[in-house]
Amino acid sequence: MYVGRYRTAYLLMARKNGKTELTAGIALYLLVADGEEGAEIYGCAKDRDQARLV
């Protein structure tokens, strides 16, 4: 059984550099292409507009 090495990531980037889009892509990869069965992916947003982008 494969278990991921890391469970949490902390991303630091300057404003307006595409953090939301980058983390949305990472979440989609982990959900679909990672190969882990029963993967649970959680995300959070500051407001509804940011959540809509993801």
PyMOL Python script that loads the backbone (N, CA, C, O; Angstrom):
from pymol import cmd

cmd.read_pdbstr("""\
ATOM      1  N   MET A   1       0.851  -1.187   0.000  1.00  0.00           N
ATOM      2  CA  MET A   1       0.000   0.000   0.000  1.00  0.00           C
ATOM      3  C   MET A   1       0.886   1.236   0.000  1.00  0.00           C
ATOM      4  O   MET A   1       1.816   1.351   0.799  1.00  0.00           O
ATOM      5  N   TYR A   2       0.589   2.149  -0.899  1.00  0.00           N
ATOM      6  CA  TYR A   2       1.346   3.389  -1.014  1.00  0.00           C
ATOM      7  C   TYR A   2       0.745   4.456  -0.108  1.00  0.00           C
ATOM      8  O   TYR A   2      -0.468   4.668  -0.115  1.00  0.00           O
ATOM      9  N   VAL A   3       1.581   5.122   0.664  1.00  0.00           N
ATOM     10  CA  VAL A   3       1.136   6.222   1.514  1.00  0.00           C
ATOM     11  C   VAL A   3       1.967   7.444   1.155  1.00  0.00           C
ATOM     12  O   VAL A   3       3.193   7.369   1.075  1.00  0.00           O
ATOM     13  N   GLY A   4       1.300   8.561   0.940  1.00  0.00           N
ATOM     14  CA  GLY A   4       2.017   9.785   0.584  1.00  0.00           C
ATOM     15  C   GLY A   4       2.978  10.224   1.681  1.00  0.00           C
ATOM     16  O   GLY A   4       2.724  10.026   2.869  1.00  0.00           O
ATOM     17  N   ARG A   5       4.068  10.813   1.263  1.00  0.00           N
ATOM     18  CA  ARG A   5       5.085  11.219   2.227  1.00  0.00           C
ATOM     19  C   ARG A   5       4.682  12.491   2.961  1.00  0.00           C
ATOM     20  O   ARG A   5       4.954  12.638   4.153  1.00  0.00           O
ATOM     21  N   TYR A   6       4.037  13.402   2.254  1.00  0.00           N
ATOM     22  CA  TYR A   6       3.651  14.680   2.851  1.00  0.00           C
ATOM     23  C   TYR A   6       2.136  14.793   2.892  1.00  0.00           C
ATOM     24  O   TYR A   6       1.447  14.334   1.981  1.00  0.00           O
ATOM     25  N   ARG A   7       1.627  15.399   3.940  1.00  0.00           N
ATOM     26  CA  ARG A   7       0.182  15.555   4.086  1.00  0.00           C
ATOM     27  C   ARG A   7      -0.256  17.007   3.962  1.00  0.00           C
ATOM     28  O   ARG A   7      -1.419  17.274   3.661  1.00  0.00           O
ATOM     29  N   THR A   8       0.650  17.947   4.187  1.00  0.00           N
ATOM     30  CA  THR A   8       0.310  19.362   4.179  1.00  0.00           C
ATOM     31  C   THR A   8       1.356  20.138   3.391  1.00  0.00           C
ATOM     32  O   THR A   8       2.547  19.830   3.449  1.00  0.00           O
ATOM     33  N   ALA A   9       0.907  21.132   2.665  1.00  0.00           N
ATOM     34  CA  ALA A   9       1.820  22.016   1.931  1.00  0.00           C
ATOM     35  C   ALA A   9       1.503  23.458   2.313  1.00  0.00           C
ATOM     36  O   ALA A   9       0.347  23.822   2.529  1.00  0.00           O
ATOM     37  N   TYR A  10       2.538  24.258   2.389  1.00  0.00           N
ATOM     38  CA  TYR A  10       2.383  25.680   2.704  1.00  0.00           C
ATOM     39  C   TYR A  10       3.020  26.456   1.570  1.00  0.00           C
ATOM     40  O   TYR A  10       4.219  26.328   1.326  1.00  0.00           O
ATOM     41  N   LEU A  11       2.230  27.261   0.873  1.00  0.00           N
ATOM     42  CA  LEU A  11       2.678  27.949  -0.329  1.00  0.00           C
ATOM     43  C   LEU A  11       2.782  29.443  -0.065  1.00  0.00           C
ATOM     44  O   LEU A  11       1.817  30.066   0.379  1.00  0.00           O
ATOM     45  N   LEU A  12       3.935  30.014  -0.332  1.00  0.00           N
ATOM     46  CA  LEU A  12       4.143  31.451  -0.201  1.00  0.00           C
ATOM     47  C   LEU A  12       4.489  32.042  -1.566  1.00  0.00           C
ATOM     48  O   LEU A  12       5.476  31.661  -2.195  1.00  0.00           O
ATOM     49  N   MET A  13       3.657  32.976  -2.007  1.00  0.00           N
ATOM     50  CA  MET A  13       3.893  33.689  -3.264  1.00  0.00           C
ATOM     51  C   MET A  13       3.409  35.116  -3.077  1.00  0.00           C
ATOM     52  O   MET A  13       2.553  35.391  -2.237  1.00  0.00           O
ATOM     53  N   ALA A  14       3.963  36.017  -3.867  1.00  0.00           N
ATOM     54  CA  ALA A  14       3.526  37.411  -3.815  1.00  0.00           C
ATOM     55  C   ALA A  14       2.099  37.537  -4.360  1.00  0.00           C
ATOM     56  O   ALA A  14       1.579  36.621  -4.997  1.00  0.00           O
ATOM     57  N   ARG A  15       1.495  38.665  -4.101  1.00  0.00           N
ATOM     58  CA  ARG A  15       0.130  38.909  -4.564  1.00  0.00           C
ATOM     59  C   ARG A  15       0.052  38.899  -6.085  1.00  0.00           C
ATOM     60  O   ARG A  15       0.999  39.275  -6.777  1.00  0.00           O
ATOM     61  N   LYS A  16      -1.105  38.459  -6.590  1.00  0.00           N
ATOM     62  CA  LYS A  16      -1.433  38.488  -8.016  1.00  0.00           C
ATOM     63  C   LYS A  16      -0.501  37.637  -8.878  1.00  0.00           C
ATOM     64  O   LYS A  16      -0.221  37.995 -10.022  1.00  0.00           O
ATOM     65  N   ASN A  17      -0.017  36.512  -8.340  1.00  0.00           N
ATOM     66  CA  ASN A  17       0.851  35.632  -9.119  1.00  0.00           C
ATOM     67  C   ASN A  17       0.200  34.290  -9.432  1.00  0.00           C
ATOM     68  O   ASN A  17       0.880  33.379  -9.906  1.00  0.00           O
ATOM     69  N   GLY A  18      -1.079  34.145  -9.185  1.00  0.00           N
ATOM     70  CA  GLY A  18      -1.788  32.932  -9.586  1.00  0.00           C
ATOM     71  C   GLY A  18      -1.775  31.806  -8.569  1.00  0.00           C
ATOM     72  O   GLY A  18      -1.749  30.636  -8.952  1.00  0.00           O
ATOM     73  N   LYS A  19      -1.791  32.130  -7.281  1.00  0.00           N
ATOM     74  CA  LYS A  19      -1.817  31.081  -6.250  1.00  0.00           C
ATOM     75  C   LYS A  19      -3.083  30.242  -6.346  1.00  0.00           C
ATOM     76  O   LYS A  19      -3.036  29.020  -6.209  1.00  0.00           O
ATOM     77  N   THR A  20      -4.202  30.893  -6.580  1.00  0.00           N
ATOM     78  CA  THR A  20      -5.480  30.179  -6.637  1.00  0.00           C
ATOM     79  C   THR A  20      -5.479  29.172  -7.767  1.00  0.00           C
ATOM     80  O   THR A  20      -5.859  28.019  -7.565  1.00  0.00           O
ATOM     81  N   GLU A  21      -5.060  29.584  -8.955  1.00  0.00           N
ATOM     82  CA  GLU A  21      -5.046  28.694 -10.099  1.00  0.00           C
ATOM     83  C   GLU A  21      -4.030  27.572  -9.915  1.00  0.00           C
ATOM     84  O   GLU A  21      -4.290  26.434 -10.307  1.00  0.00           O
ATOM     85  N   LEU A  22      -2.880  27.877  -9.327  1.00  0.00           N
ATOM     86  CA  LEU A  22      -1.862  26.855  -9.082  1.00  0.00           C
ATOM     87  C   LEU A  22      -2.370  25.796  -8.111  1.00  0.00           C
ATOM     88  O   LEU A  22      -2.221  24.599  -8.357  1.00  0.00           O
ATOM     89  N   THR A  23      -2.965  26.233  -7.016  1.00  0.00           N
ATOM     90  CA  THR A  23      -3.465  25.258  -6.040  1.00  0.00           C
ATOM     91  C   THR A  23      -4.661  24.477  -6.584  1.00  0.00           C
ATOM     92  O   THR A  23      -4.849  23.319  -6.213  1.00  0.00           O
ATOM     93  N   ALA A  24      -5.476  25.082  -7.456  1.00  0.00           N
ATOM     94  CA  ALA A  24      -6.575  24.346  -8.092  1.00  0.00           C
ATOM     95  C   ALA A  24      -6.013  23.235  -8.972  1.00  0.00           C
ATOM     96  O   ALA A  24      -6.542  22.123  -8.982  1.00  0.00           O
ATOM     97  N   GLY A  25      -4.951  23.528  -9.706  1.00  0.00           N
ATOM     98  CA  GLY A  25      -4.316  22.509 -10.540  1.00  0.00           C
ATOM     99  C   GLY A  25      -3.717  21.384  -9.713  1.00  0.00           C
ATOM    100  O   GLY A  25      -3.839  20.213 -10.075  1.00  0.00           O
ATOM    101  N   ILE A  26      -3.073  21.726  -8.615  1.00  0.00           N
ATOM    102  CA  ILE A  26      -2.493  20.710  -7.729  1.00  0.00           C
ATOM    103  C   ILE A  26      -3.596  19.833  -7.142  1.00  0.00           C
ATOM    104  O   ILE A  26      -3.446  18.614  -7.064  1.00  0.00           O
ATOM    105  N   ALA A  27      -4.697  20.448  -6.731  1.00  0.00           N
ATOM    106  CA  ALA A  27      -5.809  19.685  -6.163  1.00  0.00           C
ATOM    107  C   ALA A  27      -6.403  18.729  -7.196  1.00  0.00           C
ATOM    108  O   ALA A  27      -6.716  17.584  -6.872  1.00  0.00           O
ATOM    109  N   LEU A  28      -6.559  19.191  -8.436  1.00  0.00           N
ATOM    110  CA  LEU A  28      -7.080  18.308  -9.482  1.00  0.00           C
ATOM    111  C   LEU A  28      -6.131  17.146  -9.756  1.00  0.00           C
ATOM    112  O   LEU A  28      -6.574  16.015  -9.956  1.00  0.00           O
ATOM    113  N   TYR A  29      -4.830  17.419  -9.764  1.00  0.00           N
ATOM    114  CA  TYR A  29      -3.864  16.345  -9.970  1.00  0.00           C
ATOM    115  C   TYR A  29      -3.969  15.306  -8.847  1.00  0.00           C
ATOM    116  O   TYR A  29      -4.013  14.103  -9.107  1.00  0.00           O
ATOM    117  N   LEU A  30      -4.008  15.776  -7.615  1.00  0.00           N
ATOM    118  CA  LEU A  30      -4.073  14.847  -6.491  1.00  0.00           C
ATOM    119  C   LEU A  30      -5.375  14.062  -6.471  1.00  0.00           C
ATOM    120  O   LEU A  30      -5.405  12.922  -6.006  1.00  0.00           O
ATOM    121  N   LEU A  31      -6.444  14.658  -6.968  1.00  0.00           N
ATOM    122  CA  LEU A  31      -7.738  13.989  -6.981  1.00  0.00           C
ATOM    123  C   LEU A  31      -7.823  12.928  -8.078  1.00  0.00           C
ATOM    124  O   LEU A  31      -8.386  11.854  -7.862  1.00  0.00           O
ATOM    125  N   VAL A  32      -7.265  13.226  -9.258  1.00  0.00           N
ATOM    126  CA  VAL A  32      -7.481  12.373 -10.423  1.00  0.00           C
ATOM    127  C   VAL A  32      -6.263  11.530 -10.788  1.00  0.00           C
ATOM    128  O   VAL A  32      -6.392  10.322 -10.990  1.00  0.00           O
ATOM    129  N   ALA A  33      -5.092  12.138 -10.875  1.00  0.00           N
ATOM    130  CA  ALA A  33      -3.948  11.472 -11.503  1.00  0.00           C
ATOM    131  C   ALA A  33      -2.939  10.902 -10.515  1.00  0.00           C
ATOM    132  O   ALA A  33      -1.959  10.295 -10.944  1.00  0.00           O
ATOM    133  N   ASP A  34      -3.130  11.065  -9.253  1.00  0.00           N
ATOM    134  CA  ASP A  34      -2.142  10.628  -8.273  1.00  0.00           C
ATOM    135  C   ASP A  34      -2.132   9.115  -8.085  1.00  0.00           C
ATOM    136  O   ASP A  34      -1.115   8.544  -7.691  1.00  0.00           O
ATOM    137  N   GLY A  35      -3.243   8.472  -8.360  1.00  0.00           N
ATOM    138  CA  GLY A  35      -3.307   7.017  -8.242  1.00  0.00           C
ATOM    139  C   GLY A  35      -3.670   6.523  -6.854  1.00  0.00           C
ATOM    140  O   GLY A  35      -3.677   5.314  -6.622  1.00  0.00           O
ATOM    141  N   GLU A  36      -3.968   7.408  -5.935  1.00  0.00           N
ATOM    142  CA  GLU A  36      -4.363   6.987  -4.590  1.00  0.00           C
ATOM    143  C   GLU A  36      -5.868   6.758  -4.569  1.00  0.00           C
ATOM    144  O   GLU A  36      -6.646   7.626  -4.963  1.00  0.00           O
ATOM    145  N   GLU A  37      -6.264   5.582  -4.106  1.00  0.00           N
ATOM    146  CA  GLU A  37      -7.689   5.267  -4.043  1.00  0.00           C
ATOM    147  C   GLU A  37      -8.327   5.954  -2.849  1.00  0.00           C
ATOM    148  O   GLU A  37      -7.744   5.985  -1.766  1.00  0.00           O
ATOM    149  N   GLY A  38      -9.509   6.498  -3.035  1.00  0.00           N
ATOM    150  CA  GLY A  38     -10.239   7.137  -1.954  1.00  0.00           C
ATOM    151  C   GLY A  38      -9.607   8.432  -1.475  1.00  0.00           C
ATOM    152  O   GLY A  38      -9.703   8.771  -0.295  1.00  0.00           O
ATOM    153  N   ALA A  39      -8.961   9.160  -2.380  1.00  0.00           N
ATOM    154  CA  ALA A  39      -8.295  10.407  -1.996  1.00  0.00           C
ATOM    155  C   ALA A  39      -9.317  11.448  -1.547  1.00  0.00           C
ATOM    156  O   ALA A  39     -10.387  11.572  -2.143  1.00  0.00           O
ATOM    157  N   GLU A  40      -8.990  12.178  -0.516  1.00  0.00           N
ATOM    158  CA  GLU A  40      -9.818  13.279  -0.039  1.00  0.00           C
ATOM    159  C   GLU A  40      -9.002  14.551  -0.167  1.00  0.00           C
ATOM    160  O   GLU A  40      -7.912  14.660   0.395  1.00  0.00           O
ATOM    161  N   ILE A  41      -9.530  15.505  -0.903  1.00  0.00           N
ATOM    162  CA  ILE A  41      -8.831  16.764  -1.156  1.00  0.00           C
ATOM    163  C   ILE A  41      -9.671  17.885  -0.563  1.00  0.00           C
ATOM    164  O   ILE A  41     -10.864  17.992  -0.848  1.00  0.00           O
ATOM    165  N   TYR A  42      -9.053  18.714   0.255  1.00  0.00           N
ATOM    166  CA  TYR A  42      -9.746  19.839   0.874  1.00  0.00           C
ATOM    167  C   TYR A  42      -9.086  21.138   0.456  1.00  0.00           C
ATOM    168  O   TYR A  42      -7.870  21.194   0.271  1.00  0.00           O
ATOM    169  N   GLY A  43      -9.876  22.166   0.309  1.00  0.00           N
ATOM    170  CA  GLY A  43      -9.356  23.487  -0.014  1.00  0.00           C
ATOM    171  C   GLY A  43     -10.137  24.536   0.740  1.00  0.00           C
ATOM    172  O   GLY A  43     -11.232  24.269   1.235  1.00  0.00           O
ATOM    173  N   CYS A  44      -9.586  25.712   0.827  1.00  0.00           N
ATOM    174  CA  CYS A  44     -10.291  26.805   1.491  1.00  0.00           C
ATOM    175  C   CYS A  44     -10.059  28.085   0.696  1.00  0.00           C
ATOM    176  O   CYS A  44      -9.081  28.209  -0.042  1.00  0.00           O
ATOM    177  N   ALA A  45     -10.962  29.015   0.860  1.00  0.00           N
ATOM    178  CA  ALA A  45     -10.885  30.289   0.146  1.00  0.00           C
ATOM    179  C   ALA A  45     -11.242  31.419   1.106  1.00  0.00           C
ATOM    180  O   ALA A  45     -11.928  31.219   2.109  1.00  0.00           O
ATOM    181  N   LYS A  46     -10.764  32.589   0.772  1.00  0.00           N
ATOM    182  CA  LYS A  46     -11.011  33.764   1.604  1.00  0.00           C
ATOM    183  C   LYS A  46     -12.448  34.256   1.466  1.00  0.00           C
ATOM    184  O   LYS A  46     -13.060  34.689   2.442  1.00  0.00           O
ATOM    185  N   ASP A  47     -12.979  34.188   0.252  1.00  0.00           N
ATOM    186  CA  ASP A  47     -14.340  34.657   0.002  1.00  0.00           C
ATOM    187  C   ASP A  47     -14.957  33.878  -1.154  1.00  0.00           C
ATOM    188  O   ASP A  47     -14.301  33.023  -1.749  1.00  0.00           O
ATOM    189  N   ARG A  48     -16.210  34.170  -1.473  1.00  0.00           N
ATOM    190  CA  ARG A  48     -16.902  33.440  -2.529  1.00  0.00           C
ATOM    191  C   ARG A  48     -16.284  33.655  -3.897  1.00  0.00           C
ATOM    192  O   ARG A  48     -16.271  32.735  -4.715  1.00  0.00           O
ATOM    193  N   ASP A  49     -15.775  34.837  -4.164  1.00  0.00           N
ATOM    194  CA  ASP A  49     -15.177  35.103  -5.473  1.00  0.00           C
ATOM    195  C   ASP A  49     -13.939  34.227  -5.695  1.00  0.00           C
ATOM    196  O   ASP A  49     -13.740  33.697  -6.788  1.00  0.00           O
ATOM    197  N   GLN A  50     -13.121  34.078  -4.672  1.00  0.00           N
ATOM    198  CA  GLN A  50     -11.954  33.219  -4.791  1.00  0.00           C
ATOM    199  C   GLN A  50     -12.360  31.758  -4.900  1.00  0.00           C
ATOM    200  O   GLN A  50     -11.762  31.010  -5.673  1.00  0.00           O
ATOM    201  N   ALA A  51     -13.349  31.342  -4.151  1.00  0.00           N
ATOM    202  CA  ALA A  51     -13.832  29.971  -4.213  1.00  0.00           C
ATOM    203  C   ALA A  51     -14.417  29.662  -5.597  1.00  0.00           C
ATOM    204  O   ALA A  51     -14.293  28.537  -6.081  1.00  0.00           O
ATOM    205  N   ARG A  52     -15.039  30.630  -6.222  1.00  0.00           N
ATOM    206  CA  ARG A  52     -15.605  30.444  -7.557  1.00  0.00           C
ATOM    207  C   ARG A  52     -14.508  30.155  -8.577  1.00  0.00           C
ATOM    208  O   ARG A  52     -14.723  29.378  -9.507  1.00  0.00           O
ATOM    209  N   LEU A  53     -13.338  30.766  -8.417  1.00  0.00           N
ATOM    210  CA  LEU A  53     -12.233  30.525  -9.349  1.00  0.00           C
ATOM    211  C   LEU A  53     -11.721  29.092  -9.265  1.00  0.00           C
ATOM    212  O   LEU A  53     -11.352  28.484 -10.270  1.00  0.00           O
ATOM    213  N   VAL A  54     -11.708  28.577  -8.064  1.00  0.00           N
ATOM    214  CA  VAL A  54     -11.195  27.222  -7.878  1.00  0.00           C
ATOM    215  C   VAL A  54     -12.223  26.217  -8.351  1.00  0.00           C
ATOM    216  O   VAL A  54     -11.986  25.011  -8.281  1.00  0.00           O
TER     217      VAL A  54
END
""", "prot")
cmd.dss("prot")
cmd.show_as("cartoon", "prot")
cmd.util.cbc("prot")
cmd.orient("prot")
